[in-house]
Amino acid sequence: MPLNNLSFTNSHQYFILMKKLSVLLFFIFLSVSCKDEGLQGYTKTGEALGTTYQVKYFSSENINAEKALDSIFEVINSSMSTYQDDSDISRINAGAENVKVDMHFRRVFEASKQVFEESNGYFDPTVGNLVNLYGFGPEQPLYEIDSIKLDSLKQLVGFKKVKLTQDNVIEKEDPDIYLDFNAIAKGYTIDVIAQYLDTKDIDNYLIELGGELVAKGKNLERDSNWLVAIDNPLQTQEKRTLQTVLALNNRAMATSGNYRKFRVDSSTGKRFVHTINPLTGKAEKSNLLSASVLATNCTLADGYATAFMALGYDKSLEMLEKLENVDVYFIYGDEKESIQVFTTEGFGKVLRD
């Protein structure tokens, strides 16, 4: 797959590990008049799913989007929020049986299964218990888990050990298996919002939730594709700088990364981060620091971004060769103490100078 390589170096090291970067992406809007008569620009902002959101769209009428957005967030939370004790997924994780899940749960389950299979198990919604056991704080070093405990925990990891019946009931091989769709649910929620706007015959919008987004049509205020940006991973907390700017149209994008928690191997000088290998249950070194993914929908973009972080740079390239309509922007550390950028040809086409 064609690529474009860039490089830069810096010694800054920060925090944030194994989390989606809610500040990695943001809207770039200019205050100019809308050129399409009869269409007015609307921007809705708020908090949902433990993060912030922005929805900008152009419509000939006010569609009362706030009410629709609140309803969507409420339904998604009731289905898949691990922070809501009475949600379907929380009840399932607590051991409740015969919980009938809704269509949103099923769609996310099926999408997770697809990414799980395409990544050869590196994307795994059942890995949460294992991740929580390791020391991933910004200051404390990782510690080893004894082999007996590790073997015990590995019995609780494996998406193949979870089934969704035709009656929409989750069946787990072990009641202690913990399901967590947070790595893909934000992307799915964005797709649901996009579907809602489509039903209102809105052709130009940009939806962002916690750093993941879908762009459709144009920003009519500028008469151009939607502009979004990726942060420079070497920026300081005091000063925000941009890594690159993209012009998007009818694409979804998600970014996953833990590059602000990278470390330098004192013996080799190689930059790396720690990530959990769901197949072995062990914390392993990875030189992939950030993965931005363009796809046809945000559900898969979200899942792929997470999968790539678990796979690491080399294995991600192997997986990428098997995917269609997927483009990436990888930030990774090489063996020469520098940070490199890999882009596919498709991603390069939307980059702005």
TAZI-V698835 format. One record per backbone hydrogen bond with DSSP energy under -1.0 kcal/mol. CO is the residue of the C=O (numbers start at 1). NH is the residue of the N-H. Records with the same first field share a line. If there is no record, write none. Layout:
# TAZI-V698835
CO: NH, NH
This chain:
# TAZI-V698835
6: 341
8: 339
20: 22
21: 24
24: 231
30: 32
36: 39
40: 59
42: 57
44: 55
46: 53
48: 51
51: 48
52: 210
53: 46
54: 208
55: 44
56: 206
57: 42
59: 40
64: 68
65: 69
66: 70
67: 71
68: 72
69: 73
70: 74
71: 75
72: 76
73: 77
74: 78
75: 79
76: 80
77: 81
78: 88
79: 89
84: 87
87: 91
88: 92
89: 93
90: 94
91: 96
92: 95
102: 106
103: 107
104: 108
105: 109
106: 110
107: 111
108: 112
109: 113
110: 114
111: 115
112: 116
113: 117
114: 118
115: 119
116: 121
117: 120
119: 122
124: 127
125: 180
127: 131
128: 132
134: 136
146: 150
147: 151
148: 152
149: 153
150: 154
153: 156
154: 157
158: 161
159: 162
161: 173
163: 171
165: 168
168: 101
169: 165
171: 163
174: 177
181: 184, 185
184: 188
185: 189
186: 190
187: 191
188: 192
189: 193
190: 194
191: 195
192: 196
193: 197
194: 198
195: 199
197: 202
198: 201
204: 58
205: 216
206: 56
207: 214
208: 54
209: 212
212: 209
213: 253
214: 207
215: 251
216: 205
218: 220
219: 222, 223, 224
220: 35
224: 219
226: 248
227: 28
228: 246
230: 243, 244
232: 235
241: 232
244: 230
245: 352
246: 228
248: 226
251: 215
252: 295
253: 213
254: 293
256: 291
258: 261
259: 262
263: 272
265: 269
270: 265
272: 263
273: 286
275: 284
277: 281
282: 277
284: 275
286: 273
287: 333
289: 258, 259
290: 331
291: 256
292: 329
293: 254
294: 327
295: 252
297: 301
298: 302
299: 303
300: 304
301: 305
302: 306
303: 307
304: 308
305: 309
306: 310
307: 311
308: 312
312: 316
313: 317
314: 318
315: 319
316: 320
317: 321
319: 322
320: 323
327: 294
328: 344
329: 292
330: 342
331: 289, 290
332: 340
334: 271
338: 334
339: 8
340: 332
341: 6
342: 330
343: 4
344: 348
345: 349
347: 350
350: 247
